[in-house]
């Protein structure tokens, strides 16, 4: 799911849950600490709808980048290009204007999320293996949908490990773990555990060159948004 900041144009690529309400609207499971949620919050403060483009399929690197725990201001499409070893191929929107489209995506769904509008979303089976509760979330209005000829609708199975999301998470950890000490200098190495859904349990080897440095580093890890 691709969005841009309504003021400075910074972009975000994320993977968020979309509950289908009818043939024109879905729920938009944006949590406030997610990039898409930040962009929507800024648009809502301006009382403006936020344009959104949803991509289904495309390069596997696109999917990996959308869920990668990268710093907030590192563009996920840039990470996609780095994984691919070349620039992510894009195409112009046939409708004219709007976001450019990922050229190899199977589907591109273009629309907007209106400000100050909420509908109940959920409950849903989560990748932790239980059902998340019903809450009010923003609503996505579909304007246009594009697809490749003979498009393939991608799907995955999640649930108690090990499922497909397990292997995606393991791949991203191996890819990104060398960068953790760069973002958190006191951390020598860090690993999160797929058996807990990655978010809930982490082990770290940290530097302790003075009293309680390990404690301060622990707080640094807890304060890292992608590790909450």
N, CA, C and O of each residue as an XYZ file, in Angstrom:
912
protein
N       0.846     -1.175      0.000
C       0.000      0.000      0.000
C       0.894      1.242      0.000
O       1.750      1.402      0.870
N       0.687      2.109     -0.976
C       1.576      3.256     -1.181
C       0.831      4.543     -0.867
O      -0.284      4.762     -1.341
N       1.471      5.405     -0.050
C       0.933      6.722      0.265
C       2.064      7.743      0.249
O       3.242      7.391      0.303
N       1.677      9.017      0.172
C       2.633     10.114      0.239
C       2.181     11.122      1.284
O       0.987     11.360      1.462
N       3.154     11.711      1.971
C       2.853     12.744      2.965
C       2.201     13.927      2.246
O       2.736     14.390      1.239
N       1.066     14.429      2.731
C       0.344     15.479      2.009
C       1.081     16.810      1.920
O       0.702     17.665      1.120
N       2.125     17.004      2.722
C       2.839     18.282      2.693
C       4.185     18.172      2.001
O       4.484     18.961      1.104
N       5.013     17.196      2.405
C       6.372     17.148      1.870
C       6.581     16.058      0.823
O       7.660     15.969      0.237
N       5.572     15.229      0.579
C       5.683     14.224     -0.467
C       6.482     12.986     -0.105
O       6.646     12.099     -0.943
N       6.990     12.900      1.138
C       7.693     11.677      1.550
C       6.749     10.490      1.424
O       5.565     10.591      1.748
N       7.277      9.367      0.951
C       6.382      8.266      0.651
C       6.605      7.082      1.581
O       7.648      6.931      2.217
N       5.567      6.252      1.624
C       5.582      5.074      2.476
C       4.966      3.904      1.727
O       3.965      4.043      1.024
N       5.593      2.750      1.899
C       5.064      1.502      1.361
C       4.885      0.548      2.529
O       5.854      0.206      3.206
N       3.666      0.122      2.768
C       3.400     -0.744      3.905
C       2.411     -1.830      3.535
O       1.792     -1.790      2.472
N       2.271     -2.796      4.421
C       1.291     -3.862      4.213
C       0.277     -3.775      5.348
O       0.621     -3.957      6.516
N      -0.965     -3.498      4.996
C      -2.014     -3.286      5.985
C      -3.239     -4.110      5.630
O      -3.486     -4.417      4.463
N      -3.983     -4.451      6.632
C      -5.175     -5.269      6.434
C      -6.294     -4.430      5.832
O      -6.482     -3.273      6.210
N      -7.047     -5.020      4.882
C      -8.170     -4.330      4.245
C      -9.387     -5.257      4.260
O      -9.439     -6.232      3.512
N     -10.335     -4.957      5.090
C     -11.572     -5.741      5.128
C     -12.509     -5.244      4.030
O     -12.793     -4.049      3.959
N     -12.990     -6.139      3.177
C     -13.896     -5.760      2.094
C     -15.299     -5.529      2.665
O     -15.893     -6.427      3.261
N     -15.821     -4.306      2.474
C     -17.182     -3.996      2.887
C     -18.179     -4.255      1.750
O     -19.220     -4.880      1.957
N     -17.849     -3.771      0.554
C     -18.691     -3.974     -0.626
C     -17.792     -3.836     -1.846
O     -16.569     -3.884     -1.715
N     -18.378     -3.663     -3.038
C     -17.572     -3.639     -4.255
C     -16.836     -2.327     -4.479
O     -16.108     -2.197     -5.463
N     -17.008     -1.345     -3.586
C     -16.339     -0.047     -3.750
C     -15.565      0.420     -2.522
O     -14.811      1.389     -2.610
N     -15.731     -0.244     -1.380
C     -15.085      0.242     -0.156
C     -14.495     -0.913      0.646
O     -14.994     -2.038      0.612
N     -13.423     -0.604      1.366
C     -12.819     -1.547      2.306
C     -12.433     -0.797      3.570
O     -12.373      0.432      3.585
N     -12.177     -1.545      4.616
C     -11.559     -0.953      5.792
C     -10.079     -0.716      5.543
O      -9.492     -1.307      4.637
N      -9.488      0.135      6.333
C      -8.061      0.428      6.221
C      -7.440      0.332      7.606
O      -7.574      1.240      8.427
N      -6.754     -0.792      7.855
C      -6.256     -1.072      9.196
C      -4.926     -0.330      9.430
O      -3.857     -0.936      9.499
N      -5.032      0.994      9.547
C      -3.869      1.825      9.831
C      -3.751      2.037     11.327
O      -4.653      2.599     11.947
N      -2.663      1.599     11.906
C      -2.373      1.923     13.295
C      -1.575      3.219     13.328
O      -0.834      3.518     12.391
N      -1.720      3.983     14.394
C      -1.182      5.341     14.439
C       0.335      5.369     14.307
O       0.886      6.359     13.826
N       1.033      4.296     14.726
C       2.486      4.320     14.676
C       3.027      3.767     13.361
O       4.232      3.555     13.232
N       2.139      3.528     12.369
C       2.570      3.055     11.067
C       2.673      4.209     10.086
O       2.005      5.231     10.247
N       3.522      4.044      9.056
C       3.767      5.131      8.112
C       2.512      5.617      7.413
O       2.297      6.824      7.301
N       1.676      4.696      6.939
C       0.430      5.102      6.303
C      -0.482      5.843      7.267
O      -1.182      6.780      6.882
N      -0.468      5.412      8.526
C      -1.264      6.089      9.544
C      -0.788      7.508      9.793
O      -1.604      8.405     10.008
N       0.524      7.726      9.766
C       1.073      9.086      9.903
C       0.576      9.976      8.770
O       0.136     11.102      9.006
N       0.646      9.472      7.543
C       0.231     10.269      6.390
C      -1.258     10.602      6.464
O      -1.667     11.723      6.158
N      -2.061      9.622      6.871
C      -3.491      9.873      6.986
C      -3.784     10.889      8.081
O      -4.665     11.733      7.920
N      -3.065     10.818      9.177
C      -3.250     11.782     10.269
C      -2.989     13.201      9.779
O      -3.724     14.127     10.121
N      -1.932     13.369      8.970
C      -1.607     14.703      8.444
C      -2.678     15.178      7.463
O      -3.042     16.354      7.465
N      -3.185     14.270      6.627
C      -4.242     14.648      5.685
C      -5.526     14.999      6.432
O      -6.234     15.936      6.061
N      -5.818     14.244      7.481
C      -7.035     14.486      8.247
C      -6.978     15.835      8.962
O      -7.996     16.515      9.090
N      -5.788     16.223      9.427
C      -5.657     17.544     10.054
C      -5.982     18.653      9.067
O      -6.442     19.725      9.460
N      -5.742     18.397      7.784
C      -6.036     19.378      6.730
C      -7.434     19.195      6.147
O      -7.830     19.892      5.213
N      -8.180     18.232      6.723
C      -9.533     17.918      6.261
C      -9.557     17.539      4.783
O     -10.453     17.942      4.040
N      -8.550     16.753      4.364
C      -8.447     16.351      2.966
C      -8.364     14.821      2.874
O      -7.832     14.168      3.771
N      -8.890     14.262      1.789
C      -8.720     12.817      1.583
C      -7.266     12.504      1.243
O      -6.564     13.338      0.672
N      -6.823     11.312      1.590
C      -5.459     10.889      1.293
C      -5.479      9.903      0.130
O      -6.089      8.840      0.247
N      -4.823     10.226     -1.002
C      -4.739      9.264     -2.108
C      -3.948      8.028     -1.691
O      -2.925      8.134     -1.014
N      -4.425      6.871     -2.097
C      -3.795      5.595     -1.762
C      -3.785      4.718     -3.011
O      -4.767      4.666     -3.752
N      -2.670      4.032     -3.235
C      -2.602      3.029     -4.291
C      -2.199      1.708     -3.668
O      -1.190      1.622     -2.969
N      -2.995      0.677     -3.924
C      -2.755     -0.652     -3.369
C      -2.236     -1.548     -4.492
O      -2.871     -1.671     -5.539
N      -1.087     -2.167     -4.272
C      -0.501     -3.077     -5.254
C      -0.640     -4.511     -4.764
O      -0.343     -4.815     -3.608
N      -1.087     -5.377     -5.642
C      -1.147     -6.809     -5.368
C      -0.187     -7.511     -6.309
O      -0.246     -7.310     -7.523
N       0.689     -8.324     -5.766
C       1.674     -8.999     -6.589
C       2.856     -8.090     -6.899
O       3.110     -7.115     -6.190
N       3.568     -8.420     -7.959
C       4.775     -7.683     -8.306
C       6.007     -8.415     -7.831
O       5.920     -9.573     -7.422
N       7.158     -7.758     -7.877
C       8.397     -8.414     -7.453
C       8.318     -8.852     -5.992
O       7.827     -8.090     -5.159
N       8.786    -10.056     -5.653
C       8.800    -10.463     -4.241
C       9.530     -9.453     -3.352
O       9.197     -9.312     -2.175
N      10.519     -8.753     -3.906
C      11.237     -7.733     -3.133
C      10.308     -6.616     -2.677
O      10.543     -5.994     -1.641
N       9.252     -6.359     -3.447
C       8.291     -5.318     -3.074
C       7.536     -5.731     -1.812
O       7.315     -4.918     -0.914
N       7.145     -7.004     -1.757
C       6.441     -7.510     -0.582
C       7.355     -7.476      0.644
O       6.940     -7.056      1.724
N       8.596     -7.919      0.467
C       9.543     -7.920      1.582
C       9.787     -6.507      2.097
O       9.849     -6.291      3.307
N       9.927     -5.550      1.196
C      10.195     -4.168      1.605
C       9.016     -3.560      2.343
O       9.200     -2.767      3.266
N       7.795     -3.930      1.938
C       6.598     -3.364      2.570
C       6.506     -3.735      4.044
O       5.947     -2.979      4.838
N       7.052     -4.900      4.420
C       6.960     -5.327      5.823
C       8.291     -5.186      6.555
O       8.391     -5.547      7.727
N       9.308     -4.669      5.881
C      10.638     -4.576      6.492
C      10.649     -3.529      7.614
O      10.048     -2.466      7.462
N      11.318     -3.811      8.729
C      11.394     -2.860      9.848
C      12.481     -1.825      9.641
O      13.451     -1.774     10.397
N      12.320     -0.993      8.610
C      13.339      0.011      8.303
C      12.996      1.317      9.013
O      11.841      1.522      9.387
N      13.975      2.208      9.208
C      13.692      3.505      9.832
C      12.615      4.271      9.088
O      12.449      4.106      7.880
N      11.887      5.105      9.804
C      10.699      5.772      9.276
C      10.975      6.562      8.004
O      10.134      6.594      7.106
N      12.143      7.201      7.912
C      12.413      8.081      6.772
C      13.216      7.401      5.665
O      13.663      8.070      4.733
N      13.404      6.090      5.751
C      14.033      5.350      4.661
C      12.943      4.841      3.730
O      12.123      4.023      4.148
N      12.907      5.298      2.478
C      11.822      4.898      1.574
C      11.876      3.404      1.256
O      12.906      2.893      0.818
N      10.776      2.718      1.477
C      10.725      1.279      1.192
C      10.947      0.957     -0.283
O      11.573     -0.061     -0.578
N      10.456      1.789     -1.247
C      10.776      1.496     -2.648
C      12.281      1.518     -2.936
O      12.754      0.815     -3.828
N      13.028      2.323     -2.183
C      14.481      2.314     -2.332
C      15.049      0.973     -1.881
O      15.938      0.423     -2.531
N      14.538      0.447     -0.774
C      14.977     -0.873     -0.324
C      14.623     -1.938     -1.362
O      15.403     -2.861     -1.601
N      13.448     -1.808     -1.977
C      13.064     -2.739     -3.043
C      14.105     -2.733     -4.152
O      14.525     -3.791     -4.620
N      14.523     -1.541     -4.573
C      15.515     -1.432     -5.634
C      16.850     -2.040     -5.219
O      17.531     -2.670     -6.028
N      17.221     -1.846     -3.952
C      18.484     -2.412     -3.474
C      18.438     -3.937     -3.483
O      19.420     -4.585     -3.845
N      17.301     -4.511     -3.086
C      17.168     -5.968     -3.100
C      17.174     -6.492     -4.532
O      17.784     -7.520     -4.823
N      16.487     -5.774     -5.427
C      16.432     -6.182     -6.830
C      17.778     -6.043     -7.534
O      18.072     -6.763     -8.488
N      18.595     -5.097     -7.046
C      19.846     -4.808     -7.746
C      19.651     -3.903     -8.936
O      20.554     -3.756     -9.759
N      18.483     -3.294     -9.041
C      18.177     -2.345    -10.110
C      17.001     -1.479     -9.667
O      16.333     -1.789     -8.680
N      16.752     -0.406    -10.389
C      15.652      0.480    -10.038
C      14.319     -0.225    -10.229
O      14.104     -0.894    -11.240
N      13.424     -0.076     -9.261
C      12.096     -0.685     -9.342
C      11.368     -0.133    -10.567
O      11.158      1.078    -10.646
N      10.975     -0.979    -11.526
C      10.282     -0.484    -12.730
C       8.902      0.087    -12.385
O       8.102     -0.555    -11.704
N       8.644      1.306    -12.868
C       7.372      1.981    -12.648
C       6.727      2.315    -13.986
O       7.399      2.380    -15.015
N       5.417      2.526    -13.954
C       4.665      2.900    -15.156
C       3.752      4.069    -14.815
O       3.356      4.241    -13.663
N       3.420      4.872    -15.827
C       2.510      5.981    -15.601
C       1.100      5.470    -15.349
O       0.701      4.437    -15.886
N       0.351      6.193    -14.535
C      -1.029      5.847    -14.252
C      -1.877      6.108    -15.500
O      -1.898      7.241    -15.981
N      -2.575      5.109    -16.041
C      -3.372      5.318    -17.259
C      -4.440      6.393    -17.110
O      -4.869      6.985    -18.101
N      -4.871      6.647    -15.881
C      -5.895      7.647    -15.650
C      -5.344      9.060    -15.768
O      -6.098     10.022    -15.919
N      -4.014      9.176    -15.696
C      -3.396     10.497    -15.713
C      -3.327     11.075    -14.310
O      -4.321     11.082    -13.583
N      -2.143     11.564    -13.929
C      -1.966     12.068    -12.574
C      -1.941     10.920    -11.581
O      -1.885      9.752    -11.965
N      -1.982     11.260    -10.313
C      -1.965     10.228     -9.290
C      -0.603      9.568     -9.163
O       0.372     10.003     -9.776
N      -0.549      8.521     -8.366
C       0.706      7.817     -8.136
C       1.123      7.037     -9.375
O       0.280      6.531    -10.116
N       2.427      6.944     -9.590
C       2.920      6.020    -10.600
C       2.723      4.595    -10.107
O       2.654      4.347     -8.903
N       2.632      3.666    -11.041
C       2.291      2.289    -10.702
C       3.511      1.385    -10.813
O       4.373      1.588    -11.669
N       3.575      0.391     -9.941
C       4.618     -0.636    -10.037
C       4.331     -1.453    -11.301
O       3.290     -2.102    -11.404
N       5.257     -1.415    -12.254
C       5.000     -1.952    -13.586
C       4.691     -3.440    -13.571
O       3.914     -3.913    -14.400
N       5.284     -4.189    -12.645
C       5.114     -5.634    -12.644
C       4.057     -6.118    -11.654
O       3.915     -7.323    -11.443
N       3.316     -5.196    -11.046
C       2.245     -5.603    -10.134
C       1.134     -6.285    -10.912
O       0.871     -5.930    -12.061
N       0.483     -7.256    -10.299
C      -0.640     -7.925    -10.949
C      -1.879     -7.030    -10.958
O      -2.596     -6.963    -11.956
N      -2.123     -6.346     -9.848
C      -3.246     -5.428     -9.721
C      -2.757     -4.123     -9.100
O      -1.846     -4.124     -8.272
N      -3.364     -3.019     -9.502
C      -3.161     -1.718     -8.859
C      -4.541     -1.126     -8.593
O      -5.303     -0.865     -9.524
N      -4.852     -0.920     -7.328
C      -6.156     -0.387     -6.934
C      -5.940      1.038     -6.440
O      -5.261      1.259     -5.437
N      -6.517      1.997     -7.144
C      -6.307      3.415     -6.843
C      -7.556      3.986     -6.188
O      -8.674      3.719     -6.628
N      -7.363      4.764     -5.145
C      -8.497      5.358     -4.459
C      -8.052      6.371     -3.438
O      -6.971      6.950     -3.553
N      -8.881      6.587     -2.439
C      -8.564      7.573     -1.406
C      -9.249      7.178     -0.106
O     -10.201      6.398     -0.093
N      -8.741      7.737      0.980
C      -9.321      7.534      2.309
C      -9.817      8.883      2.806
O      -9.037      9.822      2.963
N     -11.114      8.972      3.051
C     -11.726     10.235      3.442
C     -11.391     10.579      4.897
O     -11.234      9.679      5.723
N     -11.279     11.864      5.212
C     -10.994     12.255      6.599
C     -12.216     12.080      7.493
O     -13.353     12.242      7.047
N     -11.971     11.748      8.755
C     -12.992     11.733      9.808
C     -14.102     10.707      9.560
O     -15.201     10.847     10.097
N     -13.829      9.691      8.762
C     -14.817      8.647      8.524
C     -14.288      7.325      9.049
O     -13.175      6.924      8.708
N     -15.071      6.645      9.875
C     -14.666      5.379     10.462
C     -15.798      4.365     10.328
O     -16.981      4.707     10.334
N     -15.382      3.092     10.206
C     -16.339      1.987     10.234
C     -15.737      0.844     11.038
O     -14.514      0.719     11.104
N     -16.571      0.005     11.651
C     -16.030     -1.142     12.392
C     -15.263     -2.081     11.465
O     -15.708     -2.376     10.355
N     -14.119     -2.540     11.928
C     -13.259     -3.449     11.159
C     -12.843     -4.591     12.074
O     -12.432     -4.367     13.213
N     -12.952     -5.826     11.567
C     -12.640     -7.006     12.352
C     -13.905     -7.675     12.872
O     -15.007     -7.235     12.546
N     -13.770     -8.741     13.682
C     -12.509     -9.347     14.136
C     -11.836    -10.140     13.018
O     -12.479    -10.554     12.054
N     -10.540    -10.339     13.169
C      -9.759    -11.030     12.166
C      -8.790    -12.000     12.817
O      -8.251    -11.727     13.889
N      -8.574    -13.127     12.168
C      -7.536    -14.047     12.604
C      -6.177    -13.426     12.349
O      -5.858    -13.070     11.215
N      -5.374    -13.293     13.394
C      -4.087    -12.620     13.297
C      -2.967    -13.635     13.139
O      -3.163    -14.831     13.355
N      -1.792    -13.147     12.760
C      -0.668    -14.068     12.585
C      -0.111    -14.553     13.921
O       0.768    -15.414     13.942
N      -0.599    -14.025     15.016
C      -0.240    -14.578     16.323
C      -1.013    -15.857     16.626
O      -0.663    -16.585     17.555
N      -2.062    -16.136     15.850
C      -2.828    -17.351     16.064
C      -4.108    -17.147     16.832
O      -4.718    -18.125     17.266
N      -4.555    -15.880     17.025
C      -5.828    -15.640     17.679
C      -6.539    -14.505     16.961
O      -5.970    -13.891     16.059
N      -7.773    -14.220     17.351
C      -8.555    -13.193     16.685
C      -8.354    -11.836     17.352
O      -8.496    -11.697     18.567
N      -8.016    -10.823     16.521
C      -7.996     -9.455     17.015
C      -9.428     -8.930     17.069
O     -10.290     -9.387     16.317
N      -9.678     -7.978     17.952
C     -11.040     -7.518     18.204
C     -11.498     -6.496     17.169
O     -10.706     -5.977     16.382
N     -12.793     -6.227     17.195
C     -13.375     -5.225     16.301
C     -13.069     -3.824     16.810
O     -13.247     -3.526     17.992
N     -12.604     -2.965     15.903
C     -12.370     -1.552     16.228
C     -12.751     -0.704     15.027
O     -12.855     -1.215     13.912
N     -12.959      0.577     15.245
C     -13.255      1.503     14.153
C     -11.965      1.923     13.462
O     -10.988      2.286     14.117
N     -11.969      1.869     12.125
C     -10.816      2.265     11.330
C     -11.271      3.075     10.124
O     -12.452      3.054      9.776
N     -10.340      3.798      9.473
C     -10.692      4.570      8.279
C     -11.211      3.677      7.150
O     -11.079      2.454      7.191
N     -11.809      4.326      6.135
C     -12.453      3.629      5.027
C     -11.783      4.013      3.709
O     -11.571      5.194      3.433
N     -11.453      3.012      2.901
C     -10.824      3.206      1.603
C     -11.885      3.141      0.511
O     -12.617      2.156      0.406
N     -11.966      4.205     -0.310
C     -12.879      4.259     -1.454
C     -12.103      3.933     -2.718
O     -11.096      4.578     -3.013
N     -12.558      2.943     -3.463
C     -11.906      2.547     -4.710
C     -12.398      3.430     -5.847
O     -13.602      3.575     -6.058
N     -11.444      4.024     -6.587
C     -11.780      4.853     -7.754
C     -11.548      4.093     -9.060
O     -12.403      4.087     -9.945
N     -10.382      3.454     -9.170
C     -10.018      2.723    -10.385
C      -9.231      1.483     -9.991
O      -8.604      1.429     -8.933
N      -9.280      0.489    -10.872
C      -8.444     -0.694    -10.670
C      -7.844     -1.107    -12.013
O      -8.542     -1.196    -13.024
N      -6.553     -1.354    -12.000
C      -5.844     -1.796    -13.199
C      -5.253     -3.174    -12.927
O      -4.952     -3.520    -11.785
N      -5.090     -3.958    -13.996
C      -4.481     -5.278    -13.806
C      -3.770     -5.711    -15.086
O      -4.074     -5.236    -16.181
N      -2.831     -6.610    -14.920
C      -2.137     -7.194    -16.048
C      -3.063     -8.187    -16.756
O      -4.018     -8.686    -16.161
N      -2.778     -8.462    -18.008
C      -3.517     -9.485    -18.724
C      -3.268    -10.840    -18.051
O      -2.129    -11.186    -17.735
N      -4.340    -11.595    -17.839
C      -4.242    -12.889    -17.159
C      -3.586    -12.746    -15.786
O      -2.736    -13.549    -15.402
N      -3.995    -11.715    -15.061
C      -3.405    -11.425    -13.751
C      -3.633    -12.573    -12.769
O      -4.653    -13.260    -12.814
N      -2.666    -12.758    -11.893
C      -2.737    -13.772    -10.850
C      -2.947    -13.071     -9.513
O      -2.163    -12.200     -9.138
N      -3.999    -13.447     -8.795
C      -4.274    -12.838     -7.491
C      -3.406    -13.526     -6.440
O      -3.550    -14.727     -6.214
N      -2.505    -12.778     -5.793
C      -1.612    -13.407     -4.805
C      -2.318    -13.594     -3.470
O      -3.147    -12.776     -3.072
N      -1.985    -14.664     -2.796
C      -2.555    -14.931     -1.476
C      -1.523    -15.641     -0.627
O      -0.583    -16.242     -1.147
N      -1.701    -15.572      0.671
C      -0.797    -16.252      1.584
C      -1.602    -16.821      2.743
O      -2.761    -16.458      2.942
N      -0.995    -17.695      3.489
C      -1.617    -18.293      4.670
C      -0.814    -17.864      5.880
O       0.403    -18.046      5.918
N      -1.483    -17.295      6.870
C      -0.812    -16.932      8.115
C      -1.497    -17.646      9.265
O      -2.604    -18.164      9.120
N      -0.849    -17.669     10.373
C      -1.373    -18.347     11.551
C      -0.232    -18.726     12.463
O       0.850    -18.145     12.381
N      -0.459    -19.684     13.325
C       0.585    -20.097     14.246
C       1.795    -20.596     13.447
O       1.634    -21.382     12.513
N       2.998    -20.149     13.802
C       4.202    -20.559     13.046
C       4.320    -22.086     13.020
O       3.948    -22.751     13.987
N       4.839    -22.647     11.916
C       5.444    -21.908     10.825
C       4.508    -21.851      9.629
O       4.014    -22.879      9.164
N       4.267    -20.634      9.131
C       3.526    -20.407      7.908
C       4.414    -19.545      7.003
O       5.598    -19.350      7.280
N       3.825    -19.035      5.922
C       4.639    -18.312      4.950
C       5.267    -17.041      5.534
O       6.389    -16.681      5.177
N       4.536    -16.361      6.436
C       5.091    -15.138      7.005
C       6.341    -15.416      7.836
O       7.185    -14.536      8.007
N       6.460    -16.634      8.351
C       7.657    -17.022      9.106
C       8.902    -16.860      8.245
O       9.898    -16.290      8.689
N       8.846    -17.354      7.025
C      10.018    -17.336      6.162
C      10.329    -15.930      5.653
O      11.491    -15.582      5.441
N       9.280    -15.123      5.459
C       9.513    -13.725      5.110
C      10.253    -13.008      6.240
O      11.211    -12.272      5.998
N       9.800    -13.230      7.471
C      10.447    -12.591      8.615
C      11.883    -13.044      8.796
O      12.756    -12.228      9.092
N      12.141    -14.336      8.621
C      13.508    -14.843      8.751
C      14.417    -14.239      7.683
O      15.560    -13.880      7.966
N      13.910    -14.129      6.465
C      14.703    -13.518      5.391
C      15.062    -12.076      5.720
O      16.208    -11.661      5.550
N      14.074    -11.310      6.194
C      14.326     -9.902      6.488
C      15.306     -9.743      7.642
O      16.118     -8.818      7.634
N      15.246    -10.617      8.625
C      16.206    -10.525      9.729
C      17.625    -10.754      9.239
O      18.542    -10.025      9.618
N      17.810    -11.767      8.396
C      19.154    -12.024      7.867
C      19.629    -10.863      7.007
O      20.812    -10.521      7.009
N      18.699    -10.260      6.272
C      19.061     -9.146      5.391
C      19.441     -7.895      6.177
O      20.405     -7.213      5.831
N      18.685     -7.592      7.233
C      18.807     -6.300      7.908
C      19.616     -6.328      9.200
O      20.015     -5.273      9.694
N      19.866     -7.511      9.757
C      20.550     -7.553     11.054
C      21.919     -6.875     11.047
O      22.296     -6.314     12.076
N      22.691     -6.889      9.948
C      23.963     -6.147      9.976
C      23.789     -4.644     10.179
O      24.726     -3.961     10.593
N      22.575     -4.118      9.885
C      22.343     -2.679     10.024
C      21.923     -2.277     11.431
O      21.952     -1.091     11.759
N      21.533     -3.234     12.272
C      21.075     -2.883     13.620
C      22.142     -2.122     14.418
O      21.814     -1.115     15.045
N      23.418     -2.570     14.418
C      24.430     -1.806     15.163
C      24.647     -0.397     14.611
O      25.091      0.490     15.340
N      24.342     -0.185     13.340
C      24.467      1.159     12.771
C      23.391      2.076     13.321
O      23.650      3.247     13.602
N      22.164      1.540     13.478
C      21.063      2.340     14.004
C      21.141      2.478     15.521
O      20.743      3.498     16.084
N      21.661      1.433     16.179
C      21.766      1.420     17.641
C      23.196      1.022     18.007
O      23.478     -0.166     18.164
N      24.098      1.986     18.145
C      25.520      1.671     18.307
C      25.851      0.763     19.482
O      26.854      0.052     19.435
N      25.039      0.764     20.531
C      25.323     -0.082     21.676
C      24.952     -1.535     21.473
O      25.268     -2.376     22.315
N      24.285     -1.845     20.368
C      23.826     -3.207     20.101
C      24.827     -3.907     19.189
O      25.093     -3.444     18.080
N      25.381     -5.023     19.656
C      26.309     -5.794     18.826
C      25.561     -6.723     17.881
O      25.955     -6.878     16.725
N      24.491     -7.339     18.356
C      23.644     -8.174     17.509
C      22.273     -8.278     18.164
O      22.126     -8.106     19.374
N      21.266     -8.568     17.327
C      19.898     -8.640     17.828
C      19.126     -9.629     16.976
O      19.314     -9.692     15.761
N      18.259    -10.400     17.613
C      17.449    -11.373     16.892
C      16.071    -11.448     17.532
O      15.953    -11.535     18.755
N      15.031    -11.413     16.709
C      13.673    -11.590     17.196
C      13.174    -12.968     16.777
O      13.704    -13.570     15.844
N      12.154    -13.460     17.469
C      11.774    -14.863     17.323
C      10.427    -15.007     16.634
O       9.414    -14.460     17.070
N      10.453    -15.770     15.533
C       9.241    -15.974     14.740
C       8.152    -16.655     15.541
O       6.969    -16.417     15.299
N       8.527    -17.498     16.490
C       7.537    -18.219     17.280
C       6.635    -17.282     18.081
O       5.554    -17.690     18.506
N       7.054    -16.047     18.293
C       6.229    -15.068     19.004
C       5.669    -14.016     18.054
O       5.161    -12.984     18.493
N       5.761    -14.277     16.757
C       5.297    -13.286     15.797
C       6.301    -12.177     15.552
O       5.949    -11.131     15.007
N       7.554    -12.392     15.948
C       8.674    -11.460     15.764
C       8.596    -10.231     16.679
O       9.631     -9.774     17.163
N       7.405     -9.688     16.926
C       7.289     -8.434     17.662
C       7.478     -8.587     19.171
O       7.851     -7.631     19.851
N       7.222     -9.781     19.691
C       7.041     -9.913     21.137
C       8.259    -10.380     21.913
O       8.287    -10.261     23.138
N       9.270    -10.910     21.230
C      10.434    -11.415     21.963
C      11.693    -11.173     21.132
O      11.765    -11.547     19.962
N      12.675    -10.544     21.759
C      13.949    -10.286     21.098
C      15.085    -10.571     22.071
O      14.952    -10.373     23.279
N      16.187    -11.032     21.532
C      17.408    -11.226     22.314
C      18.501    -10.373     21.690
O      18.623    -10.295     20.468
N      19.291     -9.735     22.542
C      20.326     -8.838     22.038
C      21.627     -9.036     22.803
O      21.629     -9.317     24.002
N      22.715     -8.887     22.095
C      24.046     -8.802     22.701
C      24.434     -7.332     22.653
O      24.486     -6.734     21.578
N      24.710     -6.743     23.828
C      24.940     -5.303     23.891
C      26.302     -4.999     24.524
O      26.896     -5.830     25.211
N      26.752     -3.819     24.274
C      28.016     -3.344     24.830
C      27.772     -2.831     26.253
O      26.734     -2.235     26.539
N      28.731     -3.068     27.129
C      28.642     -2.515     28.479
C      30.033     -2.055     28.890
O      30.767     -2.765     29.577
N      30.373     -0.858     28.454
C      31.684     -0.302     28.756
C      31.653      0.569     30.006
O      32.703      1.018     30.467
N      30.482      0.814     30.556
C      30.360      1.550     31.813
C      29.103      1.053     32.517
O      28.278      0.365     31.917
N      28.963      1.405     33.787
C      27.855      0.911     34.591
C      26.513      1.283     33.984
O      26.270      2.444     33.652
N      25.662      0.310     33.845
C      24.290      0.449     33.392
C      24.170      0.861     31.916
O      23.097      1.271     31.475
N      25.251      0.755     31.165
C      25.114      1.020     29.731
C      24.149      0.012     29.101
O      23.391      0.352     28.192
N      24.185     -1.235     29.593
C      23.281     -2.250     29.054
C      21.824     -1.851     29.275
O      20.973     -2.089     28.418
N      21.542     -1.243     30.431
C      20.173     -0.812     30.716
C      19.743      0.297     29.755
O      18.626      0.277     29.239
N      20.625      1.255     29.520
C      20.280      2.341     28.601
C      20.091      1.820     27.178
O      19.241      2.314     26.438
N      20.888      0.819     26.802
C      20.723      0.230     25.483
C      19.411     -0.519     25.386
O      18.761     -0.505     24.341
N      19.009     -1.181     26.478
C      17.719     -1.879     26.489
C      16.575     -0.902     26.259
O      15.647     -1.191     25.504
N      16.645      0.255     26.911
C      15.616      1.277     26.689
C      15.671      1.785     25.247
O      14.639      2.096     24.653
N      16.861      1.866     24.699
C      17.002      2.286     23.289
C      16.312      1.297     22.365
O      15.648      1.696     21.408
N      16.464      0.017     22.645
C      15.790     -1.008     21.827
C      14.284     -0.900     21.972
O      13.560     -0.950     20.977
N      13.798     -0.750     23.214
C      12.369     -0.643     23.442
C      11.785      0.596     22.774
O      10.620      0.594     22.378
N      12.576      1.642     22.648
C      12.091      2.870     22.020
C      12.126      2.853     20.511
O      11.624      3.776     19.870
N      12.712      1.814     19.930
C      12.763      1.712     18.474
C      11.404      1.276     17.965
O      10.932      0.191     18.303
N      10.767      2.115     17.151
C       9.381      1.888     16.737
C       9.133      0.517     16.162
O       8.095     -0.084     16.437
N      10.071     -0.007     15.359
C       9.837     -1.290     14.678
C      10.010     -2.474     15.607
O       9.748     -3.610     15.212
N      10.450     -2.229     16.845
C      10.661     -3.329     17.782
C       9.625     -3.327     18.899
O       9.737     -4.097     19.852
N       8.610     -2.460     18.785
C       7.570     -2.422     19.826
C       6.634     -3.619     19.677
O       5.693     -3.767     20.458
